[in-house]
């Protein structure tokens, strides 16, 4: 029961299968019991260029660019 409570506390959904149970995580977490946050920005500190700020977005990221740059990683000058 403890694992089930940990799964749901972390935003997961308990799924029953023929083999037993597993914890299905939402887009922002991972791990056996959804105990880990995705940390894309922390793991890739220079992904957003030219002063852009990185924000974790589920298992991916979004760059917020300065007014002079655009593009996925803020690499295109306006």
N, C-alpha and C positions, 0 to 999 in steps of 0.2 A: 504494500500500500504506500510506503514511503516514496518509492520511485514514481508512482502515479501522481502523488501530490506534488513532487518536484517538477514533473513534466508540465502539469497544468499551471503551477505557480509561475513557470517560466514562459507561459503563453503557448504551450504545446497542446496538442490534442492526442489523446490516447486512442490508438487504433488496434482493434482485436483482429488477429489473423489465426489461421489454423496452427501456426507455429508458436503462437503466444501473443504478446502485446508489444507494440513499439510506440515511440513518441514521435509524432509528426510536428515539426517546428514551423512557425510562421516565417516570413521572408527575412526577418531581422535577426534570427537566432539560428544556431546549429549546435550539434553535439548530441550524444545519446539521449540526454534528458533536456535538450534545448537550453543547456546551461551556459553556452558561450554566445556572446554578441559578435556579429561580424565587425571587424575592425579594419576595413579596407584602407581608409585614410591613414590610420596609424601604421599599417604595414607598408604603405606606399607614400611616404611623406612628401615626395616631390611630384606627384601625379598631376596636380594642377599647376600650370606654369604662369609666369608673369604676374605674380601677386594674387592669383586666384585662390579661393578658399575651398577646401574639400569637405564634403558632408557625406557621411555614410548613408546609403539608401538601400536597405535590405542587404543583399550579398554583393552589391555594387557600390557606386559612388556617383555624386553629382558635383561638378565644379561650379562655383559662383565666381564669374570672371569680373575683373575691374572694367571700367567703362571703355578702356582702350582695346580690349581683347575679347574674342569670342571663340566658339568651338568647344568640343567636348572637354578638352584639356586646357583651354584658354591659350591656344597657340597661334590663333589667327588674328592679326592686327586688323582693327576696324578701319 
